[in-house]
Amino acid sequence: CIAHMHPGSACPPGAVLRYLNHHLTTRYTNRIESFVTAFYGVYDPQSRKLVYASAGHNPPRVKRCEAGVVISLDKVGGLPLGVMEDADYKEASIYLQFGDQIVLYTDGITETHNAAGEQFGESRVDGILSKCGLNSAELMQNLLASVDEFADGVPPHDDRTLIVLRAT
């Protein structure tokens, strides 16, 4: 609801995160352990430029099959929203190529545990993303099935949210 109160444009992402952080820290000062992680990006389909900022969120991945690489959007990072009133959120950008897939996910994916107490982790995410030839829906299904198979019946301790976008 605070995001909808932002008076300006949706860009630049760092300014939007600063606005949200300011309102969270000033409105909820008596909730000591309340914070929110966020990744906020603005995509220009004409230039294929994605400008982004992060507030303690898992860095999304760009799956670029043309070059056979997985790129982590980890050039900038910041404190989660609501932690410190004067936190700064820097921006970075990347030019996407036709067909690139952006994979955004919560830590419930990477922090899924198996019976041995191991975490699924970012390297397993990247391993799944390195396989090309899947559309966005198939990629999402493949990743979620791999997380479930890894957990092997261990119930999730956090939400598992996953979004896959494709640059066209």
N, C-alpha and C positions, 0 to 999 in steps of 0.2 A: 504494500500500500504506500510506503514511503517513496518508492521509485516513481509512482504515478504523480507524486507531488513535485517532481523535479521541474523547475520553471523554464529551463532552457532546452536546447536541442539535445538529441541523444548522443552527441559527440562533443567533445572528446571523451573517450571512456574513462580516463583517469579523473577528470572533473566530476563525472557522474558518480564514480566510486567515492570520491572525497565528499560529495554531497550526502550520499547515503550514510557514510561512516559518521559524519558530523551529526546527523539526525539520530542515528542509533546510539551514539555515545552520550548525547545530551538528553535524550528522552528516557533512556534506560540505565541511568547511572547506578541505581541500587541493585541491579542484576549483575553481580560481579563476574560470573562465569558465562555470560551470554555473549555469543559472537556468531557471525555468519561468514562463511567463505563464499567467494563469488568470482566468477570469470565473466568479463563483459567485453564484447567485441562488436564492432560496427563494420559491416561488409559492404563494399561498393561493387556491385556486379559489373559495372562498366569497366573499371580498371582491374577488377579482381583483387583489390587490396583489402586486407583485413587489418584494422587497427584495434588493438586490444590492451586491456589492463587486467591485473589479477589481484585479488585480495585473499591470499592464503589458500586458493583453490588448487586442486590437482591440475597440472598443466595439460590442456588438451593436446591431442596428437593430430598431425596432418599426415595422412597416408598418401604418398605420392608414388603410385605404381610405375609411372613413366620412367622415373629414375631409380626405382627399387629402394626407396628410403622411407623411414618414418621420422618425422620431425616433431620434436617436443616444443610446444609454445611456452617456453620457460625463460624467455629473454628478460622478462620483468616479473616481479612479484612484490607483494606487500603484505602487511599484517591483515588478518581477517577483519571484517567490518565489526565495529563495536568494541574493539580492544583499546585503542588509544585515539583520543579526539583529534590530534593534529597529524595523524598518519598521512603519508603521501603515497600516491599511486601513479607510478610512471607508466608510459605507454611504449609499445613496440608495434611493429607492423610486419606483415608478410604478404607477398604477392602469391596468390594461389594460381595454380595451373588448371586448365580444363580437366575435369575428372578427379581432382584431388578430393579426398574425403576428410572431413574434420570430425574427430571423435572426442566428444565431451563426456566426462564421466565423474561420478562422485567417488569419494574415498571408500564407499561401501563395496566398490568393485575391487580396488587394489588391496584393501585390508580384509578381504574375505579370508577366513582361516580354514585350514583342513584339520583333521583329527590330530595331526602331529604338531599343530600350533604354528605352522608356516603360513605366511601371507601370500596371496596370489601375486601381488606386486606389479610394478610397472614393466619389468622385463617380460613377464608373461603376456601382458597386454600388447607390448610391442611385437612379440613373437607372433601373436595371432594377426596383428595388423600387417605384418610383412607378407602375408599370403594375398596375392592379387587375384582379380577376377570375380570378386564378390560385389554385388550391388549393396546399397546402404542397408536395406532390410536384412539381407543375408549376413552381412558383416555383424550387425547388431545381434542377430540370432546366434551366430557362431561364437561371439564373445561371451554372451550370457550363458550359453550351453557349456562353454569351457570353464567359466567361473563355477557353475553348479557342479560340474564333474570334478573339479578340483576340491570343492568343499565336501563332496561325498557324504551328504546328509547332515553336515554340521550347519545348524541354523544361522542365518545372517544376524549380525549384531548391529547392523546399520542399514540404511536404505541403499538400494542399488539403482542408481539412475544413470541412463546412458542415452546419448543423442548422437546420431550420425547424420552429417550434412554432406552434400556433394556440390562442388563448384561446377557450374555449367555455363 
